[in-house]
Amino acid sequence: MRICIIGCGGMGSIFAAHLARVHTLEVFAYDVWKEHVKAINESGLRVTGEANFTVEIEATTDPKRIPRCDYGIVAARGMDTRNAIAGAAHLFDEKSAVCSIQNGVGNEEILAEYVPNVIRGTTFAAGRVTEPGQVTYEITGETWLGPFEPAHTPMKKVDELAAALDRAGMETIAVEDARGVQWTKLIFTSSTFPVEALTLLHHRAATSFRPTGELLNSLLEEGGAVARALGIQLHHDPKDAVRARAQAPGKHQASMMQDVLAGRATEVDFMNGAIVRSGEQAGIPTPLNRTLWALIKGIEHSWTHP
């Protein structure tokens, strides 16, 4: 089986490294970050933190150098999805399938414009690139896969990819309907990520400080109301995920906080923006999500229009 990882940031590199340890799999990594790709090719891809190993893997900034693949795993940030899949779409045919493990919702719709079979994926693991060629696996967690309904992706494809990931050490569960898991994480991330990015409080601090803790609870309830109106059965209460992440060791920084500190665009359109759009569709007001979306967009605007 040949698999291409598209977007080798934190989780993309972690998935690529684990898959590369399975001798029956042929794994390629595609990313536009030249320094990261160069370091991987010269010294291997090193994983630290929850796992500690180094693997050799073929990485490239030119998808034309990659042969046809059975599966693709897209880990690029939401705003980069279209460019990423547009460059790599030729790697996949009607027998292939491409899976998103990205934050938020709306990425699968973009992928479906370019490839016939799309898999809806959600991972609760977390990691970040600490330097070119090295990624820190910060938090372990399950990955859930299911068919992207409008694409009518065969369940067999989902099962096969889930089995490969599970063999690679990434605990993966295949389900017929992955929307509930995806929305559970969406509500979690759209509540915690922007609050932490705006306050610069790490997760445990944001949950324990009463004003931000109360805001988080209100955001969780607002997102849950939208999910119920859409008829989506959540996998579990997002409040449980908030509490569990608060108990994790270390001072984990949400990816949106990392983006704000680095002065780069965030995925807020695929998180809070998605809840706002879904709320409009379902007739549910979302003033808190709309406010956080506007504030994060305002920060982004300030970088180019101070």
Phi, psi and omega in degrees: 000134181248127184233136176245127174267122183252108184097101187251051169285211184304296184287328177299317179292323179294316177297317181298316183295316180295316180296325183293344179277350179271115189293341180275357181251143174249116190243134175237151178236130180238123178206153180270355180282100188298319182295320180294314179298316181298317180294321179297315182291328182277319188235003183088172179258118184258132177248131176233175179095240181293343173221157183218100179195166177231137179232154172269134181210144179276115180244150182206154172262358182241102183297345178292345180272357181260135178284173178307138184241150176282326181219150171235143174237114183266119179238013178293159176291154188307317182291347179258000186302313185296313180296321182295311183284331178298322180284336186250359186301330182293347180284347189237141177238194184292344177267353180267173174212144180241130184246135173264131171242030187275166175286152173078191177232155180114346180289322181298323179299321178292315180300322183293344176286342188243333183228150185286324184246121183235138179246132178275119183234149177218129177238141178258007174278164180214143178197168180209150176283123181267334173197160180308127179087357181226134180231139177260122178274099190275318184220127176277160180180163180286154172242135182241134180234145175204161180297143170280111194306312182298336181275349181054043179294130180299139179298333179301323179294318180298314181299319183293316179292319179299320180295321179295317179294321180295318177298330182281355179098003175262100185305115189229138183235128177263134180224156179291328182226108184262007182294323182296320178291317181298318180288330175299314178290322179304313181295321178297309185290321182288343176271313186275317188300307182292326178297317179291323179293323182282328183262344185061029174264133174291169193303311183297320179294320181294326181282330184273338178281121192305311182301315180285328177297319178293322178296318178301315180298319179295322178293319178299319179292321180296315178295321179297324179296322178293315180300316180298320180294331179275356180078023180265123178272112181296148180291318175204172181290120179303336178297329177295322179293322178297314180294319181295317181294328179293337181269354181291145180292156178084179181246077185293130176260125177300151181301328180291324175295319178299320178296314181297316180296329180272354180070035179240161183301147181255176178263025186299330179295330181269355180248270181296322178299323179293321178293322178298314180295319179292324177297319177297319179297321184268355181076028180249123179292142181226060184297325182289315178295323178296320180295314180295321176302314181295321181293316179295319177297326177295319176298314179300319180298324184295336182289330181255342179227067184294000000 
